[in-house]
């Protein structure tokens, strides 16, 4: 069995304002009792990761509902989502995307084929290998699944555009291991602050 890797959370406790009010004398607040009773944050990174994990709670329910809406099992629905309509792949390649054994994807792809969403065709480059091709109906269902699965939660939509950009950049840096852009995490200077920092100091003034 493969795991449905959540791309984003649906409960979205990420924006709870507990990070300031919950810290007393250098101690970090505990995770909500409904998540992991008694767990306390060991660092800010620990707190952030715990909140992200907690936000995954609604993902399974979202997958189940999206799959049911198109008449598929959650496993078959996620397999269909992982098929690129413009670049057919083999079952082995699909298994690699789903992080599972190739034999595991046989049943869900069979079900997709029976439903008329996918067809198997010999790979023109190597006719010993079959590739999975989404049918026109399969492409339509896949698009519907993606719309349902990746509809931004209300907590994201309520964030100002600048905060969305800042959060996206930080998460991209965390996922890809790249550096955080200089603009992220730093607040723009006010006019008064800029004027003060740009003003010449006494030592820089040259008297005629």
Secondary structure, 3 states (H helix, E strand, C coil): CCCCCCCCCCCCCCCCCHHHHCCECCECCECCCCCCCCCECCCHHHHHHHHHHHHHHHHHHHHHHHHHHCCCCHHHHHHHHCCCCCCCECHHHHHHHHCCCHHHHHHHHHHHHHCCCEEEEEECCEEEEEEEEECHHHHHHHHHHHHHHCCCCHHHHHCCHHHHHHHHHHHHHHHHCCCCCCCCCCCCCCHHHHHHHHCCCHHHCCCC
